[in-house]
Amino acid sequence: MTGRDTAPGTAPHTGPDAESGTGPDFRIDGAGPGRTTVLLAHGAGAAMDTPFMTAVADGLAARGLRVARFEFAYMSSRRTGGSKRPPPKVDLLQEEFRAAIDALAPEGPLIIGGKSMGGRVASLIAGDLHAQGRVAGLLCLGYPFHPTGKPEKLRVAHLEDLAVPTLICQGTRDPFGTREEVAGYALSPQIAVTWFEDGEHDLKPRKRLTGLTQQDHLAAACAAIADWAAQLSEAHPGA
């Protein structure tokens, strides 16, 4: 592996982007001038307001970041009585993520990412956007390096030469990519992986073995993300 290992804002608001009036609905935490914005998408089977996503948003907002969450159309349709459909093809999700960035139109530095599938989709568009100066970094919360039970079906080809500063927060026993598995991948040196001992895909450890809870890991993850984001902001203040 060539990637590097590293061991309250204002009240949230839900609604269309205030400037454009179109696009997805955002849930925003930590609004304030001059803040780096972190735009997060959800995982394949859960919405943007799960306890996991909310804990991350609250934790990052408390550490000085502006966090915007959005839902892909297949997920948001469930809120209005739509059927529980699986995610569409990843190409469509990439288009939706790009549209969310356009609708949000943040003024300061922008980090894109998400939980599991959301982070993977962001990783597929981050390269072009970073080259255009529109994205400062990529954040993946439990990256799905491969489907569960299918370690031979890797999703890492585009990560080998990724030029975007990237932070992956991963549990050591994540079924989508354990520490032992990821150690064998040829990841870009721009990718830093912060490991959470005994963490599952949602970073939850077994307390009887570690003495730690999921809340402990999430708090540590938010602290690591905030430190990393501050370094990005210092290196690229106008990104």
C-alpha positions in Angstrom: 0.0 0.0 0.0 1.4 3.4 -0.9 -1.3 5.5 0.8 -0.5 7.1 4.1 -1.9 5.6 7.4 -2.7 7.9 10.3 -3.8 6.5 13.2 -21.7 23.3 17.4 -22.5 25.1 14.6 -25.8 26.8 13.9 -29.1 25.0 13.8 -29.5 22.7 10.8 -31.7 23.7 7.9 -33.5 21.6 5.4 -34.6 22.9 2.1 -33.6 23.8 -1.4 -30.4 25.8 -2.0 -31.2 29.3 -1.0 -29.4 30.9 -3.9 -30.6 28.7 -6.8 -33.9 27.5 -5.5 -33.4 24.3 -7.5 -31.6 21.0 -7.2 -31.6 18.7 -4.2 -32.7 19.5 -0.7 -29.7 20.1 1.6 -29.4 19.7 5.4 -26.8 22.2 6.5 -25.0 22.3 9.8 -22.4 24.9 10.9 -23.3 27.7 8.6 -21.0 30.7 8.8 -18.8 32.9 6.7 -15.4 31.7 5.8 -15.9 28.1 6.7 -14.7 25.1 4.6 -17.8 23.2 3.3 -18.0 19.4 3.5 -20.6 18.1 1.1 -21.7 14.5 2.1 -23.8 11.9 0.3 -25.3 8.9 2.0 -24.7 5.2 1.7 -26.6 2.9 -0.6 -29.3 1.8 1.8 -29.7 4.6 4.3 -30.8 8.3 4.1 -28.8 11.4 4.9 -30.2 11.8 8.4 -29.2 8.5 9.9 -27.6 8.6 13.4 -24.2 8.0 11.8 -24.5 10.9 9.3 -26.0 13.2 11.9 -23.2 12.4 14.4 -20.6 13.2 11.8 -22.3 16.4 10.7 -22.7 17.6 14.3 -19.1 16.7 15.1 -17.6 18.5 12.1 -19.8 21.6 12.6 -18.7 21.7 16.2 -15.1 21.8 15.0 -15.6 24.8 12.7 -16.7 23.2 9.4 -19.9 23.8 7.4 -21.5 20.5 6.5 -24.1 20.0 3.8 -25.9 16.7 3.3 -28.0 15.7 0.3 -29.8 12.7 -1.0 -29.7 11.0 -4.4 -33.1 11.0 -6.2 -33.8 7.3 -5.6 -33.4 7.9 -1.8 -35.3 11.2 -1.6 -38.3 9.7 -3.5 -38.9 7.4 -0.5 -39.8 10.4 1.6 -42.8 11.1 -0.7 -44.1 7.5 -0.8 -41.8 6.2 -3.6 -40.8 2.6 -3.7 -37.7 1.3 -2.0 -35.6 1.0 -5.1 -31.9 0.1 -5.2 -29.4 2.8 -6.3 -29.3 3.4 -10.1 -26.1 3.0 -12.1 -23.1 4.8 -10.8 -22.9 7.1 -13.9 -26.3 8.6 -12.9 -25.2 9.1 -9.3 -22.1 10.9 -10.5 -24.3 13.3 -12.5 -26.5 13.9 -9.4 -23.4 14.6 -7.3 -22.1 17.1 -9.8 -25.6 18.8 -9.8 -25.6 19.0 -6.0 -22.2 20.8 -6.1 -23.6 23.2 -8.7 -26.7 23.9 -6.6 -24.8 24.3 -3.4 -22.3 26.7 -4.9 -20.1 27.2 -1.8 -18.0 30.3 -1.6 -15.0 28.8 0.2 -13.0 25.6 0.0 -15.1 22.5 -0.8 -14.5 18.9 0.3 -16.7 16.3 -1.2 -17.4 12.8 0.0 -19.8 10.6 1.9 -20.6 7.4 3.6 -19.7 4.2 1.8 -21.4 4.5 -1.7 -21.6 8.2 -1.4 -17.9 8.5 -0.9 -17.2 6.1 -3.8 -19.3 8.3 -6.1 -17.5 11.4 -4.9 -14.2 9.7 -5.6 -15.1 9.1 -9.2 -15.7 12.8 -9.9 -13.2 14.3 -7.6 -10.2 14.2 -10.0 -11.7 16.4 -12.7 -13.2 18.8 -10.2 -9.9 19.1 -8.3 -8.1 19.8 -11.6 -10.6 22.6 -12.2 -9.9 24.1 -8.8 -13.5 23.4 -7.6 -12.7 20.7 -5.0 -10.0 20.9 -2.3 -10.3 17.4 -1.0 -12.1 14.0 -0.8 -13.5 12.4 2.3 -14.6 8.8 2.4 -16.4 7.4 5.5 -16.0 3.7 5.2 -14.9 3.3 1.6 -16.3 0.2 -0.2 -13.1 -1.2 -1.6 -15.0 -4.3 -2.7 -18.5 -5.8 -2.3 -18.9 -7.8 0.9 -17.8 -11.4 0.4 -16.2 -10.6 -3.0 -12.7 -9.3 -2.3 -11.7 -10.1 -5.9 -14.0 -7.4 -7.3 -12.0 -4.4 -6.4 -13.1 -0.8 -6.8 -9.6 0.8 -6.5 -8.4 1.3 -10.1 -9.1 5.0 -10.1 -7.5 5.4 -6.6 -4.1 4.3 -7.8 -3.3 7.7 -9.4 -5.8 9.9 -7.7 -4.3 13.4 -7.5 -6.9 14.7 -4.9 -5.9 15.0 -1.2 -8.0 12.3 0.3 -8.9 11.0 3.8 -10.5 7.6 4.3 -11.9 6.8 7.7 -12.0 3.0 7.9 -12.7 0.3 10.5 -10.1 -2.4 10.7 -12.6 -5.1 10.3 -14.8 -3.4 7.7 -16.2 -6.2 5.5 -15.8 -3.8 2.5 -12.1 -3.6 3.1 -10.2 -4.7 6.2 -6.8 -3.2 7.2 -5.1 -6.4 6.0 -6.7 -6.2 2.6 -6.2 -2.5 2.1 -2.5 -3.0 2.9 -2.1 -4.8 -0.4 -3.7 -2.2 -2.6 -1.6 0.3 -4.6 -3.2 3.5 -3.5 -2.1 7.0 -4.5 0.2 8.7 -2.1 -2.4 11.5 -1.9 -4.7 9.1 0.0 -4.4 8.9 3.8 -6.2 6.1 5.6 -7.1 6.6 9.3 -7.9 3.3 10.9 -10.3 2.7 13.7 -9.5 -0.3 15.8 -12.0 -3.2 15.5 -14.4 -0.9 13.6 -17.1 -2.2 11.4 -18.4 -0.5 8.2 -20.0 2.1 10.5 -16.8 2.3 12.6 -18.6 0.5 15.5 -16.1 -1.6 17.5 -16.8 -4.4 19.9 -16.7 -2.7 23.3 -15.9 -5.9 25.2 -12.7 -6.1 23.2 -11.6 -2.5 22.8 -13.3 -0.7 25.7 -14.5 1.8 23.0 -17.9 2.7 21.6 -19.0 3.8 18.2 -19.4 7.3 19.6 -15.8 7.2 20.6 -14.7 6.3 17.1 -17.0 8.9 15.5 -15.6 11.6 17.8 -12.1 10.6 16.9 -13.0 10.6 13.2 -14.4 14.1 13.4 -11.3 15.3 15.1 -9.1 13.7 12.5 -11.2 15.1 9.6 -11.2 18.6 11.1 -7.4 18.6 11.5 -7.0 17.3 7.9 -9.4 19.9 6.5 -7.6 22.7 8.3 -4.3 21.6 6.7 -6.0 21.6 3.3 -7.4 25.1 3.9 -3.9 26.4 4.9 -2.3 24.8 1.8 -5.0 26.0 -0.6 -6.8 29.0 0.9 -8.5 29.9 -2.3 -9.6 26.4 -3.3 
